[in-house]
Amino acid sequence: MRIETRSKDTRAAYLEMIRRQRPEEFARKRLSEGNQAHASAGCAVIDKVQLLGSAWPNLGIVTSYNDMLSAHQPFENYPDLIRRAARDAGATAQVAGGVPAMCDGVTQGQPGMELSLFSRDVIALASAVALSHDTFDAALHLGVCDKIIPGLVLAALRFGHLPSVFIPAGPMPSGLPNPEKARIRQLFAQGKVGRDELLKAEAASYHSPGTCTFYGTANSNQMLMEVMGLHLPGAAFVNPNTPLRDALTAAATRRATELTLKGDYTPMGEMIDARSFVNAMVGLMATGGSTNLALHLPAMAAAAGIQITLEDFADISAVTPLLCRIYPNGIADVNHFHAAGGMGFLIRELVENGLMIGDAAGIAGPIRSYSQEPVLQNGTLSWREAPRASGDEDVLRPFDKPFSPDGGLKLMTGPLGRGVTKISAVKPEHQVVEAPARVFDSQDAMKAAFQAGELKGDMVAVVRFQGPSANGMPELHSLSPILGTLQDQGKKVALVTDGRMSGASGKVPSAIHVGPEAAKGGPLARVQDGDRIRLDARTGRLDILVPEEDFNQRTPVPFRQNQSGSGLGREMFQAFRLGAGASETGASLFDFTMTGPA
C-alpha cells in the first residue's frame, strides 16, 4: 500500500513514541500519593475508595458539552450515565476536561467564522491538557460536529497509548425538509420573502437537541468514526434522549473498560493505522460526504504518523461508487438513510465488494463486523445483521446499482493551484463552466455586488484571501444562495476560492481549498476581473485562459493584515494564522514529524 510505504519512517517514529508510554499497571499507580489525592478529592465516596485503593481502571471523559448547540446539548447527562455504567463494569470515570464546540451554522457569514477552523486545533490542545494529568487508563470522547471530532481525534492519537472510545449524541428527528429550507433561503437572498419567513423555516429545520439532519460535516464525522471503528457498530445515527441511545452510551463505557489493562489492552494508536484512513476515504466517497474532511483527514492521519495526499482522495474517489443520496446530494436526511439500512448496510456492501478493508481493527472487532445494527429488546441491548436489501433505493443503494460510478470528491489542478471539488450534487450540465472572472477579496464584497445588481452575466467568482494564513479559512456557505440564484436564472456560474465551503455545499460547481493561498502569493492573487477561467469538474482541471508568460509576470495583489480583522477574539488568533500549514496537508498548527525521545 503506497500510504504505508510513504509513511514508513513517520509511522515508526509515532509507534515508538506511544510504546514508550505503554502502561504496566493502572495509571494511578504511577502517581504519588499527593498526585492521587488531588485527582480524587472531588469524587463521590464510592469512586474515591476505588481510586485510592482498589484495582479498578479509571476512564477519563473529554466532553464538548454545551447547551447552546443542539448537537452537543445531549451530552449534559452523559457523565452521570457513564459513571454508573463504569461502576457496574468495575471501573471509575471522571470528566477529565471540556473542549470548546462552536457551530458553523451559528457563525456562517459572521466574523466569528474566522475562528472556526482553528477551533479544531484548540480542541486538540484542550483535550491534551485534560489528558495530561495521566491518571486515566482509557478515554471516552464526547463530540459530534465539524471541528470537534477532528480535534478530539488529533489529541486521542497523540495519547495513542490509551484505549479510546468515541460516543456520539445522534441526529435530531427530521423537521422541515431540507430542499424547502434551501428554497426559502434563495427567496430571501432575492428579497422575495422577509426575515420572519426565513427565521420560521430555519427554526422548523433546526428544532430540537441533536445533530442537524443534512449530510454536512457533522454527520460525515459520525460516518467516519464508525468506518474507522471508533464507535460501537450502528451508534452514529440513533436519535438523542432515547432508550437505545442511552444503552449504547452505557455499552461504550463497558467496552472502554474492557480495552484497558483490565481486559484486552488495545491502545488507539496501534488500532488506528493506514487501513483505517483508507476506509475513512472510501466511506467519504461512497456517501458523498463533506469537503471539510479533505482538510481534516490529512491532519488526523499526520497525528498517527500517516501521510495521506489529495491524490489519495482522488484515486479512491475514482473507484468508489456513490451509494447514498442524502441532502444536499438528494432530498432525504440522515434519519431516512439510517432507516433505509444505514451504516451496517453501507459497510457490508463496501467490505464484501473489496473497497473497504474488512480486517482493519475497531473497538468492537474488525470492520467487517460493523455490518450490524443495535436493537433494544426488553431493555437488553444486542446487535443483529443489518438488512440485506435497502429500505429505500432513492436514498441508499447496493454496490451494483450506484447513483454514480465514482465518488463525489475530485482533485482540481492547473495554473491556479491545487484544490478539491465536490460534484455529487452538481448536475452534469453544470460541471464545466468557462466564463469571465469576477474577483472579490471577501465574501462581503461579493454579497454587496449581488445586492447592487452587478452580477448580471456568466461568471467564475474568485473569492480570495480566505485561506488559513489570511483569515482562518472560513466557510463561504452563505454565498450558496447567491450562486444558486444566479444559476437558476440560467447563468453559468462557478466558485474558485482558497477558502472552504460547507459540507452542505451543493449544486454550483466550485474549486475550493485552492493553494498555495493568495495571502502567500499564490496564483489567485494574480487573477484580474475579466480573465477567462475554465473549471472542468469532470477532468479535474482548473485553468486560466491567459497567456502563461503574461499571467506569471503579474505582480500578486498583496494581502493586507488588517483584512483579517480584529474583535470577537480574532486578534487573539494571529499566532494561529502565522503558524497554519498548507490546506492540502490539513492547515494544522502541529508538526508531528518532530517526534523525539522522551
N, C-alpha and C positions, 0 to 999 in steps of 0.2 A: 504494500500500500504506500503510495507516494507520500502521504501525510506522515506516516511513521518514519519513512526514510529522511524526509526533510527535517523532522523533529527529533531525530535520534539523540543529539547532544543535549538539547534543551530539556527533553523529557527525562533523560538520565539524570541531569542535574536536579530536576524537580523531585524525582523519586528519591534521590539521595537525601535531599533536604527533609522530606516528610518522614523518611525512615529513621532519621536521627531523632525524631520526636516520638517514635513508636513507644507506647507505654508498656511497662512491665507489670504495672499494678494500677489500681484505681487512682484517679487524679489526686484525690485529697491526701493520699499517702505521700505525694511529692511535696506537699505544703508543710510549713512549720506549724506548730500549734497556734501561734499568733495569726498566721495567714488564715488558717481554717476557722478560727474563732470569728474573725471578721467576716468570712464568707458565709457563715451560717447564723450570724447573730439575729438576722431578721426573719428567719424561717419559722414556720409553725413547729410546735414542740415535737410532733411526730416525725417531722423531717429532720429536725436538729439532732435528735437521738441517732438517727441513721447516718447523717453526715459526719458526726463526731466519733461514732464508734463502730458501726456495722459495715458489712461488706456489700453495700448497695451501690450501684453506679449512679452517677449524678448527671442529669440531662440539662443542658443549657438551652434556653429558649431565646431566640433572637426574633423580635416581633416588629412588624411595621404597622401595628395598630394605630389608627386614629379614627375618630368618629365623624370627621368631616368628609371623608371619601367613602363612597358606598362599598368599594371593593375590599376595604380594609376594616370597616366597621364590625363585621362579624368576628374579627379576631379578639374583640373585647373579652369574651368569656372563655377563650381557648386556654389561657394559663390554668384556670381552676380545673377545667376538664382534663388537661394534660397532667396536672399534679395528681389528681385522683387516679387516672389510668396508670401513671408511673408507680404509685404506691401499690396498686393491685398487681403490678408486674415485678415488684421487688426493686424499685428504683425511686430516686427522688428527682424532682425537676424544679428549676429556678429560672425566672426571667433574667437572663444574663444582661440584656440591654435592648433598647429600642433603636430603630433606624427611621429616618425621615421617609415619608412617602408622599410625593407630590403627584398631581394629576394633570396630564397634558390637556385633558378635557376642560379643566378649570382655567388653565393658563394659556390655552390656544389663542393666538393672536394678541396676547398680552405681554408686557415686558418680562413678567416672571418666567415665561417660557425659556428665556435665555439661561436659566439655571437648570433646566430640565435634564439635559444630557449629563451635565456634571454631577447631578444628584446621584447618578449611578456610582460614581467613584466615592462620593461622600458616604453613601450607604455601605460600600465596601470597607471604608475606613472605620465607620461607626461599628460595623459588625466585628471588625478586627479588635477594636477597643473592648467590645463586650466579651469576646472570647479570650482576650489576652490574660484574664485572671487565671487561666489554666487550671480551673477547678472542675472541669467537665470531662465526662467520658464519651459523650456524644452530643450532637447539636440538633435542635429542631428549628427550622427556619420557616417563619410565617410571613408569606408575601405573595403578591399576585402580579402587580401591574408593570408598566412599561420599563422603568429603570430599576425597580425594586428587585425583581428576580435576578437580573444580571448582576446587580451589586451584591446580593446575598451569595450568589454562586462564586463570584470573584473571591470573596472572603472565605467561603467554605473550602474552596480549593487551596487557598494559602494555609488553611488549617487542615490540610488534607489527611493528617494522621488521625483525625476524628471521624467516626461514622457520622453521616449527616442524612437527615430525612427532611424533605420539603413538604409542608402541609398547606394546601390551598383553602380558599374560602368558598369558591364556586360562583357561578354567574347568577345575577338576579333573574327572576322569572321574566318571560317575554312581555314587552309593553307595546308601545306604538311601533308598527312595522318600520324597519329602517328605511326602505325606499320612500315612505311617506315623510319621514323626518327629513330626508335629503331633498325632497320636493319643496317642502316648506322653507328650508334653508336657501334654496335657489330663488324662490319667490321673494324672500326677504332681501337677498342681495340685489334683486332687480327693483326693489322698492314697491312691490305689488302687495305685500302684506306687512302689517306693523309688528312692533316688538311684542305686543301682547300675544299675538297668534304664534309667533316664533317661540316665546317662552312656554306657552301651553304645549306645543309639540315637543320641545326639549324635555319638559318635566314629565310628559307621558312616556318618553323613551327611557329616561334615567329616573326610576321611580321608587326604588327600594334597595335595601342592602344587597351587595353582590357586585360582581364584575359587570361592566357594560356588555351587552349581548352580541354586539357585532364582532367580527373576527379581525380585531386590530392587534396591537402589540400585547395587550394584557392576556388575551386568550391564546395568542400564539405562544406566549411564555408557558401557559399551562399545558398546551400540547407538548412543548419542548421538554418540560420536566417529566412528562410521562414517557416519551420515547427515549429519554436519557436514563430512565429508571430511578429517578429521584423521588417519585410519588409511589404510593401503592397503586396497583392496577385499577383503572377506572375512576380515580379520585378527582380528575381535573374538573369535570363539568357537572357535579352534583350540587344542587342549589343550597344556599346557606340556610341555617336555622331549621334543618330537617333532621329527623332521627338518623337517617342514613349518613348525613354529613357528620354528625356527632360521633357515630360509630366508627367512621373512617378516621377521625381525628384520634380517638382512643386507640384504634388499631395501629396507627402510625407511631404512637408513643410506645406501644408494646414492641413494635418492630425495632425502633431505635434502641430499646433496652437489649434486645436480642443481638444487635450488631456490635455491642460493646464487649469488653473482655469477659463479661458475664456469660456470653454465648459464643457466637461465631464472629469474632472481631473482623470487621470489614471497613477499613478506612476509605473515605470517599475518594481520596486522591489516587488510590490504586484501582478502585472500582470504575471510576470515570477515566476513559482512555480515548485513543483516536477513533475507535469504533463508535463510541458514544456520540462524538461530534459528527461523524458521518451520518449516523441515524438522525441526529438533530437536523442536519441539512436536508436529508431525504424527507423527513416529516414536514419541514417548512415548505418544500416544493410541492409535495403531494396535496397539501391543504391550501395552497395559495396564501401563505402566511405573510407576516409583516416585514416590510423592507428594513425596519429598525434592527431586525436580527442580523442583517448583513454587517451592522456595526458591532452588535453585542457578542455574537458568537466568536469572532476573532479575538476579542478582548478576553472572553471567558476561557477560550482554549489556551491562550497565552499564559493564563494563570496556572494551568496544569502542564506547562512546558510543551504545548502542542501548537504548531503553526499551521493555520489554515488561511487560504487566499481567496480572492474574488474568483480566480479561475476554478477553484474547487466548487464554489457555489454554481458557477455557470455550467461546469461539466456534469454535476449531479442534476441540475435542472434539466439538462438536455435529455436525460434518460429516465426521468421520473414523471409518470403521468399524473395529471391533476385529477384527483378523485373526489374533491369536495367543491361545493358551491355554497359558500357562506358569505353573507353580506360583509364587504361591498362587492364580492365576486358573484353574488346571487341575491335572492330575496330572503333566504332563510337565515335564522340566527343560530347561535351555538346550542341553544336548547333543542332546536329542531335537529341539528347534527347529532347531538347526544341521543335523542330519541330514535333516530334512524339507525343507530348501531354504534355510533360514537367511536371512541379511541380503540376499543377492543376490536371492532370490525376493521378499522383502518390499519392497525398494527399487523393483524393476521394477514391481510391482503398484501402488505408490503414485505413481510417476512417470507411468506410462502412463495412469493414470486421473485425472491432473490435480491430485492433492493434494500431492505432493512436487515442489518446484521443481527440475527436472532440469538447468537451466543454472547453478545455484549451483555454486561452484567447490570443488574438493577437491584434495588434494596429488597425486592420480593422474589428475586430469581432472575434467570436470563430473560431478555426482552421478548423472546418468543412466547413466554408465559404471560405476557401482558395482553394477550388476546382474550382476556376475561373481563367481566364486569361485576361490580359488587351488588349484592342484594341483602336485604334485611328481612328475615322471616322469623316471626315470633320473638323479636328482639335480638336475634342472633345474626351476626354478620358472616356472610360467606361469599364465595365467588363462583360464577358459572361462566361457561363459554359464551362469548358474545355471539349474536346471531350470525348465521352463515349468509343470510340474504339481507340486503339493505332494506330498511323500512320505507325509504323514500329515495328513489334514484335521481330525483331532481336535486337532492342535497348531497348524497353520499353514494358513490358507485363502486362496483367491483373493479379489480385491476384490468380486466379485459374489456371494460366499457367506460373508459375515462372521458371526462369532459374535454380534455386536451391531451395530446401525446407527451407533452413535456410540462415542466413546472412553470410557475408564473414569474420567476425572477431571472433576469439576464444581466450579464456584464455588458456595459457600454464603454466603448473605447474609440479614440480618434484624436484629432489635433486639439480638441478642447479638454482632453483629460480622460480619466477613468472614473466610472461610477456604476450605478445599477439602475435598473428599471423593473417595474412590476407590471405585467401586461395581462394578468389573469382576468381583469375586469375591463380591459380595453378592447373594444370591438375591432375586428380585423381591418375595417376601412379607416380606422384612426391610428393604426400602429406605425404608419410612416407619414411624417409631416416635414415638408420643406417650405419655409416661409421666412420673411424678414425678422430680424431680432428686434425686440423691444427690451432695452436694458434698464434694470432697476437695481438700486443699491440697498433696497429694503423692501419688505413686504408692504409696509405702509405706503410707499411711493406707488406701488402697483395698484393698491386699493384706491388711492386718490385718483389715479389716471382712469380707472374704471368708472368711478363715481362722476368724474368730469366728462364722461362720454368720449374719451380719447382713444379707446381701444376698439377701432372700427373694422379693421381688416384681419386677414390671416396673420398669425404671428407666432414666433417662438419667444416666450417670455424668459429672459435670462435674469434671474434673481440671485445676485452675487453678494459677497461679504456676509455669508450666512454659515460659514464653516466654524469648526470648534475654536480656532485661534482668533476668529473675528468676534463673534458674539455668543459662542457656546452652542452653535448649530441648532437653533430652534426648529421645531416642526413648522411647516408652512401650510398646514392643512386648512387654515382659514382662507387660503386662496382657492380651495377647491370649488366653492360655489361660484366664484367669478369665472374660473376656467370652464366649469361645466356649463354655465350660462352662455358663454361665447361659443362653445362647441355646439350647443343646442340651437344656436342661431345660424348654424351652417358654416361657421368659420373653421378653418384649420388652425388648431392651437396645440401647443406643447409647452412644457416647462423644462428648463435646464437650470440647475442650481447646485451650489456647493453645500446647501442645507439639506434638511430632511423633510420628507413628507410622512404623514402618519401611516400606521398600519391600516388605517381606514381610507387611504388614497384609492382612487377608483378609475373612472372611465377616461380620463385625459392622459395621454402618454407623457412620460417625464423621464429625464435623466437626473438622478439625484445623487448626493454624496460625491459630486464630481470633484476630483482632486488632480493635482495639487490645488488647494483652495485659493480663491482670489486674494485673500489677505496676505498670502505668502508669495504673491506674484504669479499665481497660476494663470493659465490661458484665459480664463473667464474675465480676468482684469483687463484683457486687451480687446474684448468684444465691444463693438460700437453699434448704436442704433442703425438699422438698415442692412447690416451684414446678413447674408443669406445663410441660414443654418438648416441642415438636414438631419433629422432624428429618425433613425430606422430601427425601431424596436425589434423587428423580425431578425435582422442580421446583427444587431448589437453595435451599430455604427453611429457615432456622433461626430458629424463633420461640419466645418465652417467653409463655405464656398467662396473663400477669399484667397488670392494667390499666397502661397506659403511664405514666400520671402517678404511680401508686404505685411502679412499678419505678424510675423516674427520680429519685424523691425519696429512695430508699435511700442510705445512706452506704456507699461501697465499703469492703469489708474491706481494711485496709491490708496491704501486703506488708512483712514483716519481713526486713531484710537478712540476718539470721542464718539465714533459711530456705535461703539459697544455699550455706551450709556452708563449711567450711574443711577442710584436709587433702587429701592426694593432689594437691596443687598448685592446688586450686580457688581458694584465696585469691589466687593469682598472676594470676588472670584477671578480677579486679574491674574493671580498666580496660576489658576487652572487654565485660563486661556493661553498663557505663555507656555505652559508645560504640556498642553494637549498634543497627542500624537496624530498621525495622519488618519483620515476617515477609514481608509481601507484596512488599517490594522486595528481599528476599534476606537480611535480618538481617545485613547486612555492616557491617564497621568502616569501609569505604572510601567516600569521597565523590568519585566520579570526575567530578563536574561542575566540580571545581576545577582542571581542566587549564589551565595558564597558559603564558606564554612561557618559553623555555629560559633 
